[in-house]
Structure formats: C-alpha cells, structure tokens
Amino acid sequence: MSRQDPTLFENGRPRNWGAPGTAGATIAAGLVFENVSHDYDGVVSVRDMNLSIAPGEILCLLGHSGCGKTTLMRIAAGVERQSRGKVLINGHEIAGDTAFLPPEKRGVGLMFQDYALFPHMSILANVMFGLTQLPKSEAKTAALSALGRVGLADYAEDYPHALSGGEQQRVALARALVPRPGILLMDEPFSGLDKRLRDSVRDETLAVIRETRATCIIVTHDPEEAMRMGDKIALMRQGRLIQHGTAAELYNSPADLFSARFFSELNQLQGRVTSSGVETPLGVLPSEELETGQQVDVCVRPQGVILNTAGLCGVPGRIRSKRFVGEVDLLSVVVEGIDQPLQARVRAGSKWEMGMDVAVTTDPKDVLVFPRPAPQV
C-alpha cells in the first residue's frame, strides 16, 4: 500500500483513505447497496437489498445464522460478487454490471470472526502484514502506532498464543485499522469471548472505532450487542432487509412480529378490533389505525404486565410460579381465556408470591399490535 494524495477517487476508482502511519483520522466513506441479490448454486442468500450507510456511521447487521448478513459483508469487501445489483462507495460503483473493483483496491478493512492471526509471527509482524508496499521502517512505525491505539504496544514482540482472547481480538482490530480504511467490516468479532470479557472488549473496540471515525459494519446475531454498538441496525431475515433504523426505532416501533420478538420476550394473545379498541382476554386495549373487525396479534412485553391486588383494576389472575433472577423476579400468571400463562417481570423482592390471586393490567408502552396474516389457502 503506497502513500497517496488525499483524493478519495482517481479516474472513478476509490483510493485508500489516508496513508498508514500518518497523523489524523481516517476519511470515512459512504457505502450503498442497490437492489443487491446473491445466490449460492441457485440457493438465494441475499434478496433485493437496498441499504445505505453514511460516512462515519456504525451499522450493525443483525439476524439469525444463515440470514445472509455475512454474505452481504463479503460482497462489500469484494470477497463475493453479487448476482444482481450494485455496490457503491462514495457514489462510485465498485461492483455491478459494468465494474468490479478487487478487494485490495476498495479501501475496505476486514476483521474475521476467528481473528486469523498468524501463530508463527510476532504481534508486530501480524499487524505489519498488509503494509508490504511501505518501507519497512514506516510500516513498523504505523504498526506500533496501531498497537498503541489498542493498548498493546508493549506486547509487540510476543506471539498470539501468549495473549488472551480479548488481547488477540484487539490485535486483529489493530491490523484491520492500520491501513486506515474508509470502511471497516467486522464479522461476529466478539462471539469467541466469554461474557465477562465480551462487555469490556466491546466497549474498548467501540471507543477505538469512534476515534478512527471509519464507517463500520458489524455482523452480529445478538440484539443487545447491536443496540449497544450501532448508530443504526439493519435486521435481516432469509436474505431480506426487514427493518432499518435506530435501536429505539426497532424496539419501540417494530415492523412486524418477527422484529418485535427479536428484541424482547413477548406474551402473544389473539384479539379483534372493535369500535372501542382491541378486545383481548386482558380487556379492551387501544388500537391505532386498524380496521374494525380485523383479527390481530397482541403482544405484551413481560415488563408491561402489571399486577394489582385481587379485586382492584384488572382481570383476575393467579401466580403459578415465581423465580428470582437477580434484579427482577420472573412471575408466571394464569389468566382465564389465555392458553399459556403470562410471563411478568417485576422488581426483585416484590410482595407477589406463588399462589396469590391478583388483578392483571398492561402498560400501553409495552403493548404491540400486529394485523394477523390471512390464512393461506
């Protein structure tokens, strides 16, 4: 990777964003997918994807295993070529019907799930690996600077096996960032860490990404991780984009039942829209812009199940079980007309006990209503 002028594109082709080892932050790049589809031997993995990531934005690609999120990331990197559609960086087509820029010319950094460190090479040599076109002294300076940024400059002469999982993750991050890519792609970067390490390493990684100001796509199947790290979240299912927005938008206004279930546990009830609202076994709940007579699925988050003393406001219920799980008690509440017991979360140490009769109401902010799909013939 040679030193280059600061122009982002030359003859319509992306340059690398800044010279390794120089002062200053990365020049972030915008990334756009236009009607991108991909298949493996006829099996569709990505379907008609339209997605835009702004310069400097951290986007979390979220979804179950096999939904196409890693494939989409590999398409952005140039490791895979889409079947249809275009990929653009800063408005310039880098992959499509008329162009295909190889990975090494895209200004994109890629951090693998298993870190892919070379065991026979020192930490410093691992970070220097992609800087072969720089003079060795300059490559070493750039690599040491990147290791310093992740707090590992003192370990430069050690080997990967001597480091913890969290430290190896930071080495991989330094190696991905040392060429100062305009876009950084991270595939499940924290999945190999235990929970104790994961939170701290995730926070450290996020701080480094913010400092470099690179545009970043993080692939994850963990909704909490996506909400903690992403400026925006793109939720995928079976190769399709289901919803794209901030964590608050996806949590408070999910596009459908799948989106709602991805971000929280739900009590699901059947309901029918009337002129008064949605009739359910928990009483009449508010309805918004729903047609009278429509059959709906009513979802209540566990924290939205409100318990009162028996005989007060609410429908009658009885506590079947109570489990202490730290900060909250998990209650199972039987209500007539509901096939499955309601799951409720209340503050630990509450007065509610197994066998108690209660009155059950709901908190409107934790109630979601979705039109029920018509039965397939």
C-alpha positions, 0 to 999 in steps of 0.5 A: 500500500503506497502513500497517496494524495488525499483524493478519495477517487482517481479516474472513478476508482476509490483510493485508500483513505489516508496513508498508514502511519500518518497523523489524523483520522481516517476519511470515512466513506459512504457505502450503498447497496442497490437492489443487491441479490446473491445466490449460492448454486441457485440457493438465494442468500441475499434478496433485493437489498437496498441499504445505505450507510453514511460516512462515519456511521456504525451499522450493525447487521443483525439476524439469525445464522444463515440470514445472509448478513455475512454474505452481504459483508463479503460482497462489500469487501469484494470477497463475493460478487453479487448476482444482481445489483450494485455496490457503491462507495462514495457514489462510485460503483465498485461492483455491478454490471459494468465494474468490479473493483478487487478487494485490495483496491476498495479501501475496505478493512476486514476483521474475521470472526476467528481473528486469523492471526498468524501463530508463527509471527510476532504481534508486530509482524501480524499487524505489519502484514498488509503494509508490504508496499511501505518501507519497512521502517514506516510500516513498523512505525504505523504498526506500533502506532496501531498497537498503541491505539489498542493498548498493546504496544508493549506486547509487540514482540510476543506471539498470539498464543501468549495473549488472551482472547480479548488481547488477540481480538484487539490485535486483529482490530489493530491490523484491520485499522492500520491501513486506515480504511474508509470502511471497516467490516467486522464479522461476529468479532466478539462471539469467541469471548466469554461474557465477562470479557465480551462487555469490556472488549466491546466497549474498548473496540467501540471507543477505538472505532469512534476515534478512527471515525471509519464507517463500520459494519458489524455482523452480529446475531445478538440484539443487545450487542447491536443496540449497544454498538450501532448508530443504526441496525439493519435486521435481516431475515432469509436474505431480506432487509426487514427493518432499518433504523435506530435501536429505539426505532426497532424496539419501540416501533417494530415492523412486524412480529418477527422484529418485535420478538427479536428484541424482547420476550413477548406474551402473544394473545389473539384479539379483534378490533372493535369500535372501542379498541382491541378486545383481548382476554386482558380487556379492551386495549387501544388500537391505532389505525386498524380496521374494525373487525380485523383479527390481530396479534397482541403482544405484551412485553413481560415488563408491561404486565402489571399486577394489582391486588385481587379485586382492584383494576384488572382481570383476575389472575393467579401466580403459578410460579415465581423465580428470582433472577437477580434484579427482577423476579420472573412471575408466571400468571394464569389468566382465564381465556389465555392458553399459556400463562403470562410471563411478568417481570417485576422488581426483585423482592416484590410482595407477589408470591406463588399462589396469590390471586391478583388483578392483571393490567398492561402498560400501553408502552409495552403493548404491540399490535400486529394485523394477523396474516390471512390464512393461506389457502 
